[in-house]
């Protein structure tokens, strides 16, 4: 699994985002990224906000511990999550 890396207590995820889906869910691996379908539209940052909230929920951390590092307007994003005890590999099960 090369879509995530450990940086101290933080985890960085490389994501491929599909906005405007019927429901928000993890769709599996997409090349070297994790594909996530988002119900939010890609308008006025709504998809980014929904993504960060969804990842905070998945990793059991407050939303302030999830930051978008790259890809503000791209489908390909890099997100960093700090302070979570949940392993990224568990998202696929």
N, C-alpha and C positions, 0 to 999 in steps of 0.2 A: 504494500500500500504506500504509494509515493505521493498521495494527496495531502498528507499531513506531516509536520515535523515538530519536534519538541525543542523549545528554547527556554531552558530553565524550568520555571513553573508555568510557563505559557505554552500553548499549542497553536501552531499556525496551520490553517486549512486553506487549500487551494480549491476553489469552488467554481462550478459552471451553473449559472442561474437561468432558470426558465420562468420569467414572470408571466402573469396572466393565466396561470393554470387553474383548473377547477378547485384544487385544494392544495394546501401547503404540505409537502412531504419530501422525504429523501428518496431519490429515484435510483440510487446506486452509483457505481463508478462510471466516469465518462472520460476515457483516456487517462491522463494523469491528474484528474480533478474529481471531486465528489459532486454529483449532479443533484441540485435541489430545485424542486418545482415550487413556485410561490403563487399564492392566490392573489397577491397584490399586483396592481398594474405598474408598469415602469414609468410612472409620472410623478414629478415633483419629489423624488426621493422616497416615495411610498414603498417601493420594493426593497430598498436598502434598509429602511426602518423595520419592515416586516421580517427581513432576513435576520437582522441583529436580534430582534425579539425572539424569533423562533430558535436561534442558536443558543441564546441565553436559557431558554426553557429546556432545550435538549441537554445542555451541559449542567443544568442546575446551579447557575450563577446569576447574580444581578446583571442587568443589561449594561451597566457601566463597565463591566469586566470583558465585554465583547466589543472589539474595535475593528473597523474596516481599514485595512492597511493599504490596499491597492484596488483599483477597478471601480471607482465611484460611478462611472457611466457605462461600464462594460459588463458583459455577461460573465466574464471571467474575473473572479474576485479573490483576494487574499484577506482572510479574517484571522485575528488573533484573539484567543480566549485565555484568560489568566485565572488561576486559582480553582480549577475544576478537578475533581477527583475521578471524573468519568473519562474513560479512554475513548478516543475518536473512533477506533475500530468497532466499538459497540453500537455505533449509529447504523451500521449495515445489518445488524441482526434483528 
